[in-house]
């Protein structure tokens, strides 16, 4: 296993130099700002992105999340979904041709939700969620409704039908193209938000997706440890369960204090999960993918992207990986 730096949209000289300086082996992009106008990523842009990383001695490990509007109709089962799915298949084909091996995705039509920020250790700013505050306070992230629904409702089984239709259409293309698809958990992990059912708020949802609906060596998890921590006790058990089945493709190594429906993010080492045990478990199950820090606390005098928070978390992860490798 190895450590990467992620959660940025552009491969700037500053980001790539920062990644090189803190000692990671690769980078991951989240919702990249490629100049795409047709609902999919072009091969030439993807190839240039990989080559730019390689120019800095870094590997482009993965792309995470196409723009939500590119497959929103597919998630909601609305007219036009077949065109969106075909565009998604084109993105996968172009990624395979460009030599980018992994695409992260989620099934959250109305996104990640957060209520107003909280304060953590030393007054650091952290994101938080409290179900009781959804209506009382403005959301920091997330939306209350999806405009395309136009007053229509969806049952949980309809959402499962939409997911099945989508994954059965795109997974064969991923297999043919040599691209792996990595599913991110729902965040926050609750059964419903804004009137839209969620599917991946517990381990059973992933089991249904990976073991029943679409089992494949090319279909696995973006294992967000923070989201599994939000679900309650059992994050390390989940690492062991999915890891021994080779279903963890990469890891968001973060944590929270508290569990859904009330939690706030925190520095590594002060949350719900014993992070040393988590890293040892990844080593024991033979995990050979990459680990990134995900979103991080905003430290004093930090940048908009939270360079200080990312440097702290990534250094912590690098130390953990080195320790478990030395002690193995």
Residue pairs with C-beta under 8 A, 6 or more apart in sequence:
1 282
1 283
1 287
1 288
1 289
1 290
1 291
1 321
2 24
2 25
2 26
2 289
2 290
2 291
2 321
3 23
3 24
3 25
3 290
3 291
3 292
3 314
3 317
3 318
3 321
4 19
4 24
4 25
4 26
4 27
4 28
4 59
4 61
4 250
4 290
4 291
4 292
5 15
5 18
5 19
5 22
5 24
5 26
5 27
5 28
5 292
5 293
5 310
5 314
6 27
6 28
6 29
6 30
6 61
6 62
6 64
6 292
6 293
6 294
7 28
7 30
7 292
7 293
7 294
7 295
7 310
8 15
8 27
8 29
8 30
8 305
9 29
9 30
9 31
9 32
9 33
10 29
10 32
10 33
11 27
11 29
11 49
11 52
11 53
15 27
16 27
16 52
16 53
16 56
16 58
17 56
18 307
19 26
19 27
19 56
19 58
20 56
20 57
20 58
22 311
22 314
22 315
22 318
23 318
24 58
24 314
24 318
25 58
25 59
25 290
26 53
26 58
26 59
26 60
26 61
26 290
27 53
27 58
27 59
27 60
27 61
28 60
28 61
28 62
28 63
28 64
28 104
28 250
28 290
28 292
29 49
29 60
29 62
29 63
29 64
30 63
30 64
30 65
30 104
31 64
31 65
31 66
31 67
32 41
32 49
32 63
34 41
34 42
34 45
34 46
34 49
35 42
35 45
36 42
36 45
38 87
39 70
39 83
39 84
39 87
40 66
40 70
40 87
40 88
40 90
40 91
40 94
41 63
41 66
41 91
41 94
41 95
42 94
43 94
43 97
43 98
46 94
46 95
46 97
46 98
46 100
47 97
47 98
47 99
49 60
49 98
49 100
50 60
50 98
50 99
50 100
53 59
53 60
54 60
60 100
61 101
61 102
61 250
61 290
62 100
62 101
62 102
62 103
62 104
62 182
62 250
62 290
63 95
63 100
63 102
63 103
63 104
64 103
64 104
64 105
64 182
64 184
64 222
65 104
65 105
65 106
66 88
66 91
66 103
66 105
68 109
68 111
70 84
70 87
70 88
71 84
71 85
71 88
71 166
72 78
72 84
72 109
72 146
72 148
73 79
73 80
73 81
73 84
73 148
74 81
74 84
74 85
74 88
74 162
74 165
74 166
75 107
75 109
75 159
75 162
75 163
75 166
76 109
76 146
76 148
76 149
76 154
76 162
77 154
77 158
77 161
77 162
77 165
78 148
81 162
81 165
81 166
85 166
85 169
85 170
88 166
88 170
89 169
89 170
89 173
91 103
92 103
92 170
92 173
92 174
92 177
92 179
92 181
93 173
93 177
95 101
95 103
95 177
95 179
96 174
96 176
96 177
96 178
96 179
97 177
100 179
101 178
101 179
101 180
102 179
102 180
102 182
102 249
102 250
103 174
103 179
103 180
103 181
103 182
104 181
104 182
104 183
104 184
104 222
104 250
105 181
105 182
105 183
105 184
106 183
106 184
106 185
106 186
106 200
107 159
107 163
107 183
107 186
107 198
107 199
107 200
108 186
108 187
108 198
109 146
109 196
110 142
110 143
110 144
110 145
110 146
110 193
110 194
110 196
111 141
111 142
111 143
112 141
112 142
112 187
112 188
113 129
113 134
113 139
113 141
113 142
113 187
113 188
113 193
114 127
114 128
114 129
114 139
114 140
114 141
114 142
115 128
115 129
115 130
115 133
115 134
115 137
115 139
115 140
116 128
116 133
116 137
116 138
116 140
117 125
117 126
117 127
117 128
117 140
118 125
118 126
118 127
118 128
118 264
119 125
119 126
120 126
120 264
120 265
120 266
120 267
120 297
121 266
121 267
121 270
121 297
122 300
123 300
124 267
124 297
124 298
124 299
124 300
124 309
125 297
125 298
126 264
126 265
126 266
126 297
126 298
127 140
127 141
127 264
127 265
127 295
128 263
128 264
128 265
129 188
129 230
129 260
129 261
129 262
129 263
129 264
130 261
130 262
131 188
131 190
131 260
131 261
131 262
132 261
132 262
142 193
142 194
143 194
144 194
145 194
145 195
146 194
146 196
149 195
149 196
153 195
154 162
154 196
154 197
155 197
156 191
156 197
156 199
159 196
159 197
159 198
159 199
160 199
160 208
163 199
163 209
163 213
164 213
164 214
167 181
167 209
167 213
167 214
167 219
168 213
168 214
170 181
171 181
171 214
171 216
171 218
171 219
174 180
174 181
174 216
174 218
174 219
175 216
175 217
175 218
179 218
180 217
180 218
180 219
180 220
180 249
181 218
181 219
181 220
182 220
182 221
182 222
182 249
182 250
183 200
183 206
183 209
183 210
183 219
183 220
183 221
183 222
184 200
184 221
184 222
184 224
184 227
184 252
185 200
185 201
185 206
185 224
185 227
185 228
185 231
186 198
186 199
186 200
186 201
186 227
187 224
187 226
187 227
187 230
188 201
188 227
188 230
188 260
188 261
188 263
189 198
189 200
189 201
189 202
189 227
189 230
189 231
189 260
190 198
190 201
190 260
190 261
191 197
191 198
191 201
192 198
199 205
199 209
200 206
200 209
201 231
201 260
202 231
203 231
203 234
203 238
203 241
206 221
206 242
206 247
209 219
210 219
210 220
210 221
210 242
210 245
210 247
217 246
220 242
220 246
220 247
220 248
220 249
221 242
221 247
221 248
221 249
222 249
222 250
222 251
222 252
223 238
223 239
223 242
223 243
223 248
223 249
223 250
223 251
223 252
224 251
224 252
224 254
224 294
225 235
225 239
225 251
225 252
225 253
225 254
225 255
225 273
225 278
226 252
226 254
226 255
226 256
226 265
226 294
227 252
228 234
228 235
228 238
229 235
229 255
229 256
229 259
229 263
229 271
229 272
229 273
230 256
230 259
230 260
230 263
231 259
231 260
232 259
232 260
233 272
235 272
235 273
235 278
236 273
236 274
236 277
236 278
236 281
239 248
239 278
239 281
239 282
239 285
240 281
240 284
240 285
242 248
243 281
243 282
243 285
243 286
243 287
244 285
248 282
248 287
248 289
249 289
250 289
250 290
250 291
250 292
251 282
251 287
251 289
251 290
251 291
251 292
252 292
252 293
252 294
253 268
253 275
253 278
253 279
253 291
253 292
253 293
253 294
253 313
253 317
254 265
254 268
254 293
254 294
254 295
254 296
254 313
255 265
255 266
255 268
255 270
255 271
255 272
255 273
255 275
256 263
256 264
256 265
256 266
256 271
256 272
257 263
257 264
257 265
257 266
257 270
257 271
257 272
258 264
258 272
259 272
265 271
265 295
265 297
266 297
267 297
267 312
267 313
268 275
268 313
268 316
268 317
269 275
269 316
275 316
275 320
276 320
276 323
279 320
279 321
279 323
279 324
280 324
282 291
282 324
283 324
283 325
283 328
291 317
291 321
292 314
293 310
293 313
293 314
293 317
295 306
296 306
296 309
296 310
296 312
296 313
297 306
297 309
298 306
298 309
299 306
299 308
299 309
299 312
300 308
301 308
302 308
302 309
